[in-house]
């Protein structure tokens, strides 16, 4: 079978373009910040700056996610997808070329918006373009891009840091993102303007049953659970006795563990039920969050990274898939509500984190609070199961 990677309608080309877009929007515009945080903290950033910048990045992502709910037309999606690529590259270039505080604050908000265009709108374009009967497995492959993006941006960053500084790393990342953007922009478009009659379904309030509200609350707690390690994990590991310098390896493990995770979790959900598997994944994530509070063992802390990487990507896929199934004819409303709840968790978590880190001088209290929030999410889901049985 001949694979032509320049054919806009070839499934392999579509998946590659989607994964490269995730590299730009998630690897470069979002998670490279986590990767480079230890060297930026050593130089000019304070932990409070880091928390505020992370919170603003998620606020930008949240605004983008809500904005996508109102995009009905596929041609509009293509335009905003392209805008997302441009914004992700330009905002990374800002971090490489200036240390102006206002510019950094603004660039993190805009980068968050760009990430949402590439992850959410890009995912929608991939789904529309793929020509498979059942697209579930192919979309599983698409979401391996999150793990691949973390690994690729981490390897590029660490390679540059060997002989350069964090600004050189940002510059290199923005150049990589700029180059691969052209491919994604070319493949994830259409040969002609598509005429699409948007089917309008009446918004039904009955969709928000107690069960669904509990699900949304649980997804909020997962937004909190995702952020603390997603922002600080390399620095958490570096701050432990005897583990200084192992943070980047821990973050690499996060990406590697994340690559197959959504495929594995979705298969388990198919066999054992979505809510059961979400509870298992959140329990494992909770263990991963707590490991650095009781152990300075290198292998256990690398396991903490592996548990984080293997759960956070899978949990997004699991919650979104379940939300889509429950929503029936109106998936965009429920998915929008879930994404908003998750986003509020993401925006709030870095702010309480830095307050606790500043007050206690270490990460333990932040990790305890975060684990407690995730545990509350598990309780919501257990109760949701009880009322649905």
N, C-alpha and C positions, 0 to 999 in steps of 0.2 A: 504494500500500500504506500503510495507516494505522498509524503507530507510536504506541502508547500507553505512555508512559514510566512510568505508574502501574500498569500491568498486570504482576503478578508473574511471569507466564509468557511475557512478550514478550522475544524474544532481545535486542533492542537495550537494553531496560531492564536485563536480567540483566548484559550486558556493561558497561553504564554503572555499575551498582552495584558490580561487581567492580573496575573501574578506580578508582572513588572510594574503595573499601576499601583498595586499594593506596596511594592518595594518603595516607590516614590512617596506615597501618601502615608504609609504606616511605618516603614523602615526608616526613611529619611526625615519626613516632616514630623513624625511623632517619637518613635522609640530611640532614634540616635541620641536624643536628649538624655535619655536614661543612661545610655552607653557612655556618653562623654561627661556625665555629671561629676564623677569623682575628680577628673582633671580640671573641670571648671570650678569646683569647690576649692581645690587647692590653689587656684589662681585668684579669682575675683568674686565669685558668687558666694552668698551666704545660704544656709539651709532654708531660711525664710524666703529668699529670692527664688530658690528652686521650687518651693511649694507653691508660691504665687504664680510663677510661670507655668507650672504644670496645671494648676487650676484654670488659668486663662486658656491654655491649650484645649482643655476639655470643654470649657464654656464655648469656645469657637466650634468645637466638634458638635456639641449639643445643638447650637443654633443651626448648623448645617444639616444635622439629622432632622430637625423639625422642619426646616426649609424643604427638604426632599419630599416630605409628605404631600406637598402641594404641586409637585411636578407630575403632571399627567401625560405630557406629550414627549414621545421618545426623542424627537429632534431637539427639544429643550434640554433633555438629559445629556445628549451628546455635547451640547455647548457648555453646560456646567461641568461635565467631566473634563473637558479640555481646560476650562478655567481652573479646575482643581489641580491639574498637572502644572500649570503656569505658576499658581500661587504657592504650591509646595516647593518648587525650585527657588522662586524669588525669596520666600521667607527664610529658606536655609542659607541663601547667599547673605541675607542681612546679618545672621549670627556669625558668619565668617568674616564680615568686613567692618563691623562696628561693635563697640561695647556700650553704646548709648542706651540707657535704661528704658526710655520711652519707646525707642525703636524695637527693643527686644520684647517688651510687653505687647506692643501692637502686633509684632510678627508672630508671636505664639498664638494669639487669637485667630489671626488670618490663616495660619498653618493648620489650626484645628478645623476650620471651615473647609480648607482644601482637602484635608484627610477624609472628611465626611463625603465630599464629592467623589473621591476616588474609591472609598470602601463601599459606600451604599449605592451611589449612582453607577459606579464602575461595575459592581456586582450585578445590578439590574441589567446593564448593557450586555454583560457576558451571558446572563440567563436568556435574554431575548435572542441573542445571536447564535447560541449553541444549537446545532440541529441533531439532538438526540430525542428519542421517545421519552425516556425518563432522565431528567437532568440532575437528580439528587446526587448521584455519585460524582458527576462532573463538577457540581458546585462544591462538593467535598474537596476535590482536587484544587479548585479555585482558592478555597480558604486555607489550604496548606501554605498559600502565599504569605500569610501573616508570620508563620514560623520562619519561612525562607527569608522574609524581609528583615526579621530581627537578626538572623545569623549573618546575612550579607552585610547589613549596615555595621554590625559589631566587628566583623573581620576587617572591613575597610577602615573603620575608625582606629582599631588597635594597630593595624599595619602602619597607618600614618603617624600615630602617636609614638611609634618607636623612634622616629627621627624628627618629628615635628611637634606642634602643639595642637590644642583643641580647635583653634581657628583654622589651621591647615586641614584638619579632619573635616570641619564643616564645609570648607571650600571644595575638597575632594568629593564629598558626598553630593554637593549641589551639582558638580560637573557630571557625576555618574547619573544622577536623577535627570539632568537636562538631556543627556544622550539617549537614555532608554525611553524617555517621554515620547519621542517622535514615533517609536514603534507602536506604543499603546494608542497614541492619537490616531495613527493611520489605520490600525486593525479595528479598533472599537469605534467605527463609524459606519455609515451606510452609503452604498453606491448612489442611492437616490433618496430624496426626501420621502420619508414614510408617511403615508396618510393613515392616521390611526383614530378611529372613533373610540373615544374613551367611554367605557361603559360606566354609567353612574349608578351606584347602589345607595339607597337611602341609608343614612346613618342611624343605626339602631342602638338605643341606650341599653337594650336588654343584653347586649354583649358583655356589659360590665357586671357580671354576676359576682357573688362573694368569692367564688373559686378563682375567677380571673383577677379580681383585685388582690387576692393573696399572692397570686403569681407575679403581678406587677410589683408588689412590695418586696417579694423575694428577689426580683431582678434588680431592684434598687440596692438591696444589701450586697448583691454581687458586684454592682458598680463600685461600691466602697471597697469590697474585697480585692477587686482588680487593681485599684490605683496605687496602693501603698508600695507593693513590690514593683509594680510597673513604673513607678517613679524613682524609687530609692534602692532597689535590690542590690546593685553593685556596691553602693556606699554602705548598705547594711552589712554586707559580707566583709568589706574592707575594714569596718569599724570593730569587728570582733577580734579578740586577742589571738594573735598568731596567723590571722587570715588576711592581713593587709596585702593587697595586690591580687587576691583571688576573685575579686568582684567581677572582673571582666569575663573570667572563665565561667562564673556562675550565670552571667547574663547570656553567654553563648549556649550554655546548657538549656536555658529557658527557650531559646529559639529552636534548638534541635528537638527538644521534647514537644514543642508546639506543632512541628510540621505534620506528623500523622494524626494529631489529637482529634481534630473534628471528624475525620473519617471513622476513627475507632469509636468515639463516643456516640456518633449517629447510629452506627451499627448496633451498639449495645442498647441504645434507646429503642431501636426497632424490635429487638428481642425481648427486652425486659420492661418496657414502658418508660416514657420520657421523664415523668416526675421522679420515679425511683432512681433513675440514672443521674438526674440533676442533683438529687440529695447526696448520692455517693460522691459525685465530682466536687460538690461544695464542701463535704466533710474532708476530702483529701486536700483541698485548697486550704482549709482551716489548719490542718496539721502542718502544711508547708509554711504558713504564715508564722506559726508558733515555734518552729525549729530554732531560728536564731535566738530566741529568748532563753533557751535552756541548754544550748550546746554550741561549743566553738569547734566541734569536729568538722574538718574540711568536707568529708564525704557526706555527712548529714546535711551540711549547708548547701552542697551542690544538689542533694536530693530535694531540698527546699525549692531551689530554682527549677528543678525538673517537675515537681508537683505543681508549681505555679504555671509553667509553660504548658504543661499537658492539660491543665484544667481551664484556664481563662478563655482560651480560644474555643475550646469545646463547649463551654457553658454559653457563650454567645450564640453559637450554632444551635444548641439544644433549646434554649429559650425562644429564639426566633422561629425555629421550626415548629415548636409547640404552639406559639402565639399564632402563627400562620394557619395551623390546623384548626385551632379553636375559633378563629375569626371568620372562617368560611368565605363569604362573599365580600367581606370588608377588611382584608388583612392590613391595609395601610393604616387604618385607625388604631387597631390594637397594637400593631408593631410600633407605630409612632408613640403611643402611650408608654409602651414598655421601654423604648429607647430613651424617652424623656426621663423616666424614673431612673434608669441606669445612669443617664447623663448627670442627673442631679447628685447621685451618689459619687460620681467621678469628680465633679466640681468641688463638692464639700470635703471629701476625704483628705486631699493634700493640705487643706487649711487647718483642720484639727491636728493633722500629723505634725506640721511644723510647730504648732503651739506646744504640743506635748514634748517634742524633741528638744525645743528651746528650754522648756521648764525643767525636764528631768535629765537632760544632757546625754540621753541615749535613745535607742529606737524601741526599747522594750514596751513602754506604756502604749505607744502607738500601735504596736503589733497586737497587744492584748485587746485593745479596744476594737481593732479591725476584725480580729478573730471572733470577738463577741457579736459583732454586727452580722458576720457571715453565719454564725450559729443561730441568730435570730431568724435569718432567712430560711435556714433548714427547718426551724419550728413552724414558720408560715406554711412551708410546703407539706410538712407532716399533717398539719391541720387541714390543708386543702385536700389532701388525699382522703382524710377521714370523712369530710363532708361530701366528697364525690362518690364514695363507695356505697 
